[in-house]
Amino acid sequence: MQKKVYSAGANNFKVFTVLDDEFSSDFGITEEEMEKIIKDFNIQDEKEQIKKWYDGYTIGNTEGIYNPWSILNYLTDRKLMPYWVNTSSNDLIKLVLKNSSTIKEKIEMLLKDEEIEVPINLETVIVGIEQNEENIWGLMLGTGYLKVTKTVDIAEHIYKVKIPNYEIKNLFQQIINDWFRNKVIGNDLKSILKDLVTLNLKEFEKKFRILVKEMFSYMDVGENTAENFYHAFVLGMLVGLKDTYYVNSNRESGVGRYDIMLEPKDKKGNGFIMEFKVLDDMEEKTIEDTIENAKKQIEEKGYETNLKERGFTNITKIVFAFKNKEVKMEVY
């Protein structure tokens, strides 16, 4: 059997070469090539999640192109997380987004997995870029943060675009969270996190409810996106615990995937399982029903299994339930 070698250089998107007689890709990984990689590395169980995180690009007439830098790093670490977007500080992207209120509204639409129609200048001028919407969209398209789904008017440079995959969506969610933390939370974040890890949970819930009220006055979150938005928002808050906790999201444990797990770096610390659930009108009449179903899901799927297997005994489970703009939290 011929040995396959996977290697990378240092030029971000043009980094991945498969040394094999059958195929070679310098700009991205095609669906066919990805199938071979999945087979070679025996990662069939993660196929759909890998596609969700790193697929979505188009090169020429070829669709379904995977980001090679991210795939290479995933094969090394075997963790679903942002790789390519973390190869730089993303400061320019953050700058132009923060300084345009109209761009913010459209980013919210993109985070709902919608396509948006925008003017794009394909010859982006960097100087004063935040003052020109065409330049902003051109920058994001040219650097891989967006993909074109349809040409609306080529003469007027109008295109439909969307976020290509979850890796990029994760970046935009972080930016949204940064806006919110800068506007609302300020120095209160440390206090809230301290209440959480010291199990001062009544105070944590009280402060979290205040944040929720402020958040909804700042940004309208649709019913169909509330679960993902809260998940992303809380995940952004918990980054403040990175020195003392491993913050994990959407990982397998037991027979399912938990939403968030906090694993203390100190074995004597308090571990946490967090689950987010939106009221389902077809199955639940009240938000209390939603909480009970979320608790049942945690127990039936054994989300705390990973923590128990690593010797943790102090495990707290928190359920966040949502009904339109109402939120209720229960700790057990």
N, C-alpha and C positions, 0 to 999 in steps of 0.2 A: 504494500500500500504506500502510495506516495505521500510524503510528509508535507503538510501545509504550514506555511510560516506567515504570521500576521505581524506587521511592523508599522511604525508610525514615525513621522518627522515632526517638525515644529511649526508648520504653517496652517494651523487650525483646520479649515475645512478641506484642504487638499493634502491630507496627511495619511491616508490609509491605502496600503497596497497589499493585495493578496498574491503571494508568490506561488503560483500554481499554473499548470498548463491549461487548465480549463477556463479560467477567467482572471481578469485584472481590472481593478477600479481605482482611478486616481482622484476622482471628484466626489464620489459617494458610493453607497452600497445599494445595489438594486435588490428587488424582491427575490429574484432568483439566487443572487449571491448570498442574501441573508438566509435563505433556506439551507444552503450548504453550511453556513457558519453555525446555525442552530443545530444541525445534525452533528457536525464535527465536535461541538462543545457540549452536546447532550443537554440542551437547555429548552427542550420542547415545552416544558411546563410554563416557561416564562414568555413564550412566543407572543401572546396577545399583549402582555404588559410592555414588552420591548417595543412592539409596534406602536403602542399608545405613546410611549415616551420619546422615541427617537426617529420615527418614520415621518412622512408627510411632505417631503421636498420634491421639487420637479426640476429636472435638468434637461433642457431642450424639449423633446417630445416624450421623455421618459418620466413617468410619475412613480410615486412610491419609493423615493430615494431615502435611505437612512443616513443619518449624520455619522460619518465614519469615526470622528474623534470620540464621540460619546460611546459608540459601539465598542471601540477598542478598550476604553476605560472600563466599560461594563464587564467585558470579558475578563479583565484583570481583577476587578473588585467584586464582581457578582452582586452589585447593589444598584437598584433603580434610583438614580438621583441625578441632579443637574451636573453635567461634566463640561460640555462645550461652552455654555453660558458663563461658567465660572473661570474660563481661561483668561478673562480680563475683568476689569472692575465694573464695566457697564456704565461708567459715570456719565458718558455722553448721552446714552439712551435715557438715563434717569433725569438728566438735566433738561432735555427737550420735552420730556413728558410732564415734568413737574411745572413747567412754565407755560402750559397751554390748557385752559379749562375745557376747550372743545375737544382736544385730544383725549383728555381724561374720560369724557362721556363715551367716546368711541372705544376706548380701551375696555370700559365696562361691558360694552356690547360684545367685544371680542372674547372676553372672559366667559360669556354665556354661550360660547361656541358658535356665534353668529358670524356671517360674512358682512362686511361693511363696504360701502362704495366711497372711494377716496381719490383725490387728485394726486398723482405721483410724478415728481420730477426725477427722471432717471439720471440726470447730471447734477447730483446733489451738491449744493454749495454749503460748506461747513460753517463759514463765518455768519453769525446771526441766524443760525439754523432754526432756533426755537421760535423765531418770528415768522417763519414761513411754513405753512402746513404741508405744502407739496414737498418741500425738502425733508421734513420730518418723516413722512411716509416713504419717501425715496431712500432715506438712510436705513430705515427699518427693513425695507424690502431687500436692499442691496447687501445688508449684513446678515440676512437669514432669519430675522425675527418675525417676518411675515411671508406669506406666499400668495401669489396671484391665483385666483380661481376663475376669473372671467375678465375679458377685455370689454369694457362698456363703450368707450369712445376713444379710439386710438389717437384721433386728431387733437382731442382736448386732454389726453393723458388721464382718462378716468378708468379706474380698474376696481374690481371687487377683490378684497383680500381677506385672509383669515389667519389665525395662529396655526402654524404647521403641526405642532405636537405638544405633549404635556411638559416637556422640558422647558420650552419657551413660555408656555402658559404659567408655569411655576414662577418664572422670573417676573412676569407682569403682576402676578398675585403678590409677590414680595414688594413690588413698587407700590401697589395699592395699599398694602399694609403699612408701608413707610409713611405714605401720605397721612393715613389715619392716625398712626402713632404720634406723628409730629403735630397734628391738629388737636388731638383729644387727650392722649395718655400722658405725655410728658414724663415727669419723674415718678408718677404713680405706678408705672409698670413694675418697678422693683418691689414696691409694697405688695402688689397683687401676687407676684410670683412667690414672695416670702410667705404670704398667707397660704398659698397652695402647698408648698413643700413642707411647711411646719404643721400641716393639717388643721390650720385655722380656717376651716372650710366655710363656715357661716359668713365670715368676713369676706372670704374670697368670692362667694356667691353674690353677696351684697354689692361689692365693687364691680363684679363682672356685669351685673344687671344694669348698673349705671353706664358702663361702657356700651352695652347693647343699645340702650336708649339713645346715647350720643351718636353711636354709629349709624343708626337708622335715620337720624335727623341729618346726617352728613351724606349718606349714600343710600339710595333706594335699591334694595336687593329683591329680585323677583322670586316668587314662590318656588319656581323650579330650580333656582340656583342657590337658595339659602343654605342648603346642607354643605355644598362645596365652599361657599363663601365663608361660613363659620369655621369650617375645617381649616381653610387657609389662614383665616384671621388668628385663630387660636394657635396654630402652628407657628405663625409669625411671632406671636407673643412669647412662645416657649423657647425661641432661639436665645432669649436672655438667660436660659438655664444651661447653656452648652458647656460651661466650665464644670458643672457638677452632675449633669445628666446626659445620657445619650437620648436624643429626641428622634424617635422612629415613627414613620408614617406609612400606612398601607402595606404592612409586612405580613407575611403568613405566620400564624400562631394557632395551634390546635388544628381545627378543620376549617379555618376561614382566615380573613384578613381584618385585623383591627384597624380603626381609624388612626389613633395616636397611642403610642406607648412611651412612657418616660421611664427609662432604666437608670437608677442612680449609680454613679461611679463608685460610691461607697456602698458596700454590700449591706450595711446596716440601715441604709436610707430607705425612704418611702418610695415605692414604685407606683405607677399610675397607668390605668387603661382608660381611654376616653373614646366615647362613641357618639356620633352625631346622627340625628334622625329627624326627618320632616314628616309631619302628620300625613298619612295616606287616607284620603276621604273614602276609599273603597273598603278599607279594613279597620279604620279607627274613627271613633266619634269625638274623642277628646284628646287633649295633649297628654293627659295622664295615661291614656291607652298607648300612646306613642312611646312614652317612657317605659312602660311595662314590656312592650315588644322589643325595645332596644336592650333592656336588661336580660330578657329571655335570649336574645341573639348572642350577647356576650357569654352567657353561661353555656348555651347549647354548643357554641362553636369553640369554647375553651380558649378565649383570647389571652388569658393569663398564663397559659401553658409555658411559653418561653421564659417568662420571669421565674416561675416555679422551678423549671428545670435547671436554672442557673442559681438556685438556692435562695431566691428572695421570698420572704414570708410576709413582709409588710406591703400589701398590695391594695390600693384604693381604686375603685371603679367609679367613673363619673359619666353620666348620661346627659347630653344636651338635646332637648326636644324643641322643635319649632313648629309654629302654626302661624302662617303669614308673618307678621312682625312680632309675634309673641314668642318668647323663649322661656323655657323652664329647665332648671338643672336639678339633678338628683344625684346624691353621693351615697354609695353603699359599700 
